[in-house]
Amino acid sequence: MNKTELVEVISSKAEITKAEAGKVLGAALDAIVEGLAKDGKVTLVGFGTFEVRTRSARTGRNPRTGEKIKIAASKAPAFKPGKEMKTAVAAKKKGKK
């Protein structure tokens, strides 16, 4: 499912226009990004938790030349699904087999 399809689903379930659904989805995504930038964690009970994970600096290898390179420490967003989401996805997979 892509963003356009998601907007269509939100529009039909919430009984609002696609334009309004697009604004709502955009606002929700912006709020998640702002929460991660500010606090480093956004929890949606039953859905999951978005968080910022820190990757430590390490030594890597250039695949073309084989020489060692230093890879700087970085931060990356991550998502951990909640129990309800895991259960729903597992139930869908069982039904497809």
N, C-alpha and C positions, 0 to 999 in steps of 0.2 A: 504494500500500500504506500502510495506517495502522498505528498502534502495536499495535492488537489483532491485526491480521493478521500483523504481524512477530513478535509473541509466539507465535502459532500455528505459524509456520514454525520458529522457534527450538525450540519444544517438540517438534515432530516430528523435526527433524534431530538434536537432541541427546538424544532419547528421555528427556525429563524432563516433569514436569507443567507445565501452563500457568502455574500459580502460581509455580513455581520459575523458569520462563523469564521471567516478568514481573519477578521480583526480580533476575535476572541482567541483563536489559536495563536496568532502572532503575539498578542499580549501575554498569553501563558508562557510561550517559549522565551520571550524577553524577560519575564519575571524569573524564570528558572536560571537563565544566564546571569542575571544580576545577582541572584541569591548565591550562585556559585562563586562569582567574583568577590562578593562581600563576605559571606560567611563560610564558603567552601562546602556547604552541604544543604540540600533541599530534600525533605522527606515528604512523600505523599503516601499516607497510610493505606495499605492494601495494594498500592501500585508499585512503589519502589522508592529507592533513594538515589539521587544524583549526588556525586561528591567529587572533589578534586583530589587526585592522588599524585604524590610526589615521586618522581623517578630520580634516583641518585645518579651522580656523575659516574661514568664508567669508561673503559677503554674498549673501542670497537676495532673493526678491521675493514679497510676499504676493499670491497670485493673485486674491484678491477685490478688494483696494484698489489694488494695483500699487505700494504703498510698499516701499522697501527695508528689509530686516530683517537683523540679524546672527544667523548660525547658529553656535553654539558648536562647538568641537572636540569630537569624540566617538570612542569606540572601539566597534567592531562585530566580532562573530565572522564568520569566513569559512572556506570549505572549498575545498581544491584537490584534485581526485581524482588518485589514483596511476595509473601506467601500466597496471597490470593491470585496474583498473576501467574506464579509458577504452577499452581493447581489448575487454573483455567487452561494454560497452554498444554500441560500434560494431558488433560482430559481431551482436548482437541486432537492431539497426536494419536491417542489411543483410538479415537473414533474413526480416524482416516485409514488405519491399517486394515 
